[in-house]
Amino acid sequence: MARLKLDLHDLYNRGNEIDRALEEIIQEAVQKKIKEVEIIPGKGSGQLKKKVLRFLDRKDIKALYHRVEKDSKNFGRLFVHFKH
């Protein structure tokens, strides 16, 4: 199964770059009809994960994907599932 992966460890304190990286990977998934995007905000304080979830909750973004799954084994990882 085709899957995209975005590791945010390097961007953790650069807000606009995080939004841009998220936006790009979501658009790429839509264009290439990728079924799943793995986003790794990392464990840390949980702030980055909250930021990612807020981004995914935006109306314009939410319209593009099917559901978000939090990895039960790894707190620092999310999966965004698409139905094309």
DRENTOR-130161 format. One line per 4 residues: number of its first residue (from 1); their letters; for each residue x, y, z of N, C-alpha, C. Coordinates in nm, 3 decimals, padded with zeros to 5 digits, always signed. Example, Ala and Ser with C-alpha at 12.3 -4.5 7.8 and 13.67 -1.06 7.14 Angstrom:
<rs>
1) AS) +01.319,-00.569,+00.780,+01.230,-00.450,+00.780,+01.320,-00.330,+00.780 ~ +01.285,-00.225,+00.708,+01.367,-00.106,+00.714,+01.290,+00.003,+00.787
</rs>
This chain:
<rs>
1) MARL) +00.085,-00.119,+00.000,+00.000,+00.000,+00.000,+00.089,+00.125,+00.000 ~ +00.055,+00.217,-00.085,+00.132,+00.342,-00.091,+00.104,+00.425,+00.033 ~ +00.210,+00.479,+00.090,+00.196,+00.559,+00.212,+00.299,+00.671,+00.209 ~ +00.259,+00.787,+00.256,+00.353,+00.898,+00.269,+00.387,+00.913,+00.416
5) KLDL) +00.505,+00.967,+00.442,+00.548,+00.983,+00.581,+00.604,+01.123,+00.601 ~ +00.564,+01.187,+00.708,+00.614,+01.320,+00.742,+00.666,+01.317,+00.884 ~ +00.795,+01.335,+00.900,+00.856,+01.338,+01.033,+00.879,+01.485,+01.069 ~ +00.814,+01.530,+01.174,+00.820,+01.672,+01.212,+00.930,+01.702,+01.315
9) HDLY) +01.011,+01.604,+01.349,+01.114,+01.627,+01.451,+01.201,+01.749,+01.421 ~ +01.238,+01.767,+01.294,+01.327,+01.877,+01.259,+01.258,+02.012,+01.256 ~ +01.126,+02.013,+01.253,+01.053,+02.139,+01.240,+00.983,+02.181,+01.369 ~ +01.009,+02.108,+01.479,+00.924,+02.121,+01.596,+00.901,+02.263,+01.648
13) NRGN) +00.991,+02.357,+01.622,+00.967,+02.492,+01.676,+00.949,+02.596,+01.567 ~ +00.914,+02.550,+01.446,+00.894,+02.646,+01.336,+00.752,+02.633,+01.283 ~ +00.661,+02.703,+01.349,+00.518,+02.693,+01.323,+00.474,+02.697,+01.178 ~ +00.516,+02.801,+01.103,+00.466,+02.813,+00.965,+00.521,+02.701,+00.877
17) EIDR) +00.643,+02.656,+00.906,+00.700,+02.547,+00.826,+00.623,+02.418,+00.852 ~ +00.578,+02.400,+00.975,+00.501,+02.280,+01.009,+00.370,+02.281,+00.929 ~ +00.300,+02.395,+00.932,+00.175,+02.405,+00.856,+00.199,+02.380,+00.707 ~ +00.308,+02.438,+00.655,+00.336,+02.421,+00.513,+00.366,+02.275,+00.480
21) ALEE) +00.445,+02.209,+00.565,+00.480,+02.069,+00.543,+00.355,+01.982,+00.549 ~ +00.266,+02.011,+00.644,+00.141,+01.935,+00.657,+00.054,+01.956,+00.533 ~ +00.042,+02.082,+00.494,-00.039,+02.116,+00.377,+00.012,+02.043,+00.252 ~ +00.144,+02.045,+00.234,+00.203,+01.982,+00.116,+00.179,+01.832,+00.113
25) IIQE) +00.196,+01.765,+00.228,+00.182,+01.620,+00.228,+00.035,+01.579,+00.209 ~ -00.058,+01.658,+00.263,-00.200,+01.628,+00.244,-00.236,+01.645,+00.096 ~ -00.190,+01.754,+00.035,-00.217,+01.778,-00.107,-00.156,+01.668,-00.194 ~ -00.034,+01.627,-00.159,+00.032,+01.521,-00.236,-00.047,+01.391,-00.226
29) AVQK) -00.096,+01.360,-00.107,-00.175,+01.238,-00.088,-00.301,+01.243,-00.173 ~ -00.365,+01.360,-00.179,-00.487,+01.376,-00.258,-00.453,+01.360,-00.407 ~ -00.351,+01.429,-00.453,-00.315,+01.424,-00.595,-00.274,+01.284,-00.640 ~ -00.197,+01.215,-00.555,-00.145,+01.083,-00.595,-00.237,+00.969,-00.549
33) KIKE) -00.350,+01.007,-00.489,-00.446,+00.909,-00.438,-00.381,+00.809,-00.342 ~ -00.301,+00.863,-00.252,-00.237,+00.783,-00.148,-00.342,+00.755,-00.039 ~ -00.343,+00.634,+00.011,-00.447,+00.597,+00.108,-00.413,+00.636,+00.252 ~ -00.283,+00.650,+00.281,-00.246,+00.675,+00.420,-00.123,+00.766,+00.430
37) VEII) -00.130,+00.860,+00.522,-00.016,+00.946,+00.552,+00.019,+00.925,+00.698 ~ +00.146,+00.896,+00.723,+00.193,+00.881,+00.860,+00.259,+01.012,+00.899 ~ +00.215,+01.070,+01.010,+00.273,+01.196,+01.058,+00.336,+01.167,+01.194 ~ +00.462,+01.207,+01.208,+00.534,+01.181,+01.332,+00.566,+01.314,+01.400
41) PGKG) +00.479,+01.356,+01.491,+00.511,+01.478,+01.566,+00.612,+01.449,+01.678 ~ +00.631,+01.322,+01.709,+00.721,+01.284,+01.818,+00.649,+01.292,+01.952 ~ +00.714,+01.244,+02.054,+00.649,+01.237,+02.185,+00.652,+01.372,+02.256 ~ +00.768,+01.415,+02.298,+00.783,+01.548,+02.360,+00.673,+01.586,+02.456
45) SGQL) +00.637,+01.714,+02.456,+00.537,+01.765,+02.550,+00.395,+01.744,+02.500 ~ +00.383,+01.702,+02.374,+00.250,+01.684,+02.317,+00.199,+01.807,+02.245 ~ +00.274,+01.918,+02.253,+00.229,+02.043,+02.189,+00.225,+02.030,+02.037 ~ +00.327,+01.966,+01.982,+00.334,+01.951,+01.836,+00.220,+01.862,+01.787
49) KKKV) +00.192,+01.757,+01.862,+00.082,+01.667,+01.824,-00.050,+01.745,+01.826 ~ -00.068,+01.829,+01.928,-00.191,+01.911,+01.936,-00.200,+02.004,+01.816 ~ -00.087,+02.062,+01.778,-00.084,+02.153,+01.663,-00.125,+02.077,+01.536 ~ -00.071,+01.956,+01.519,-00.104,+01.874,+01.402,-00.253,+01.842,+01.402
53) LRFL) -00.306,+01.804,+01.518,-00.449,+01.770,+01.526,-00.537,+01.891,+01.497 ~ -00.494,+02.010,+01.544,-00.568,+02.133,+01.514,-00.566,+02.160,+01.364 ~ -00.450,+02.139,+01.303,-00.439,+02.158,+01.158,-00.534,+02.063,+01.085 ~ -00.534,+01.936,+01.125,-00.618,+01.835,+01.059,-00.766,+01.862,+01.083
57) DRKD) -00.795,+01.939,+01.186,-00.933,+01.970,+01.220,-00.990,+02.088,+01.140 ~ -00.903,+02.159,+01.068,-00.951,+02.271,+00.985,-01.052,+02.219,+00.883 ~ -01.158,+02.295,+00.864,-01.265,+02.251,+00.772,-01.214,+02.215,+00.633 ~ -01.128,+02.302,+00.576,-01.078,+02.278,+00.441,-00.992,+02.152,+00.432
61) IKAL) -00.921,+02.123,+00.539,-00.835,+02.004,+00.541,-00.918,+01.879,+00.570 ~ -01.007,+01.892,+00.667,-01.092,+01.779,+00.706,-01.171,+01.722,+00.588 ~ -01.206,+01.809,+00.495,-01.284,+01.767,+00.377,-01.203,+01.674,+00.287 ~ -01.071,+01.673,+00.304,-00.984,+01.599,+00.213,-00.955,+01.455,+00.257
65) YHRV) -00.970,+01.428,+00.387,-00.936,+01.293,+00.433,-01.055,+01.226,+00.500 ~ -01.038,+01.098,+00.523,-01.147,+01.016,+00.578,-01.145,+01.012,+00.731 ~ -01.028,+00.979,+00.790,-01.021,+00.975,+00.937,-00.876,+00.982,+00.984 ~ -00.859,+01.016,+01.111,-00.727,+01.020,+01.173,-00.721,+00.909,+01.276
69) EKDS) -00.611,+00.837,+01.276,-00.593,+00.728,+01.372,-00.471,+00.759,+01.456 ~ -00.487,+00.752,+01.588,-00.372,+00.771,+01.676,-00.313,+00.632,+01.700 ~ -00.183,+00.622,+01.687,-00.115,+00.494,+01.706,-00.121,+00.456,+01.854 ~ -00.184,+00.344,+01.883,-00.200,+00.304,+02.024,-00.068,+00.260,+02.085
73) KNFG) +00.026,+00.216,+02.003,+00.155,+00.168,+02.056,+00.259,+00.280,+02.061 ~ +00.239,+00.384,+01.980,+00.338,+00.491,+01.974,+00.267,+00.626,+01.981 ~ +00.271,+00.688,+02.097,+00.205,+00.815,+02.122,+00.247,+00.923,+02.023 ~ +00.371,+00.915,+01.973,+00.425,+01.020,+01.887,+00.397,+01.000,+01.739
77) RLFV) +00.288,+00.929,+01.707,+00.262,+00.900,+01.566,+00.112,+00.902,+01.537 ~ +00.077,+00.959,+01.421,-00.063,+00.965,+01.376,-00.070,+00.912,+01.234 ~ -00.185,+00.855,+01.199,-00.208,+00.813,+01.062,-00.330,+00.887,+01.011 ~ -00.321,+00.942,+00.892,-00.434,+01.008,+00.829,-00.476,+00.919,+00.713
81) HFKH) -00.601,+00.875,+00.716,-00.651,+00.783,+00.615,-00.736,+00.857,+00.512 ~ -00.717,+00.823,+00.386,-00.790,+00.886,+00.276,-00.875,+00.784,+00.205 ~ -00.990,+00.828,+00.155,-01.074,+00.747,+00.067,-01.081,+00.823,-00.065 ~ -01.030,+00.762,-00.171,-01.031,+00.834,-00.300,-01.132,+00.772,-00.393
</rs>
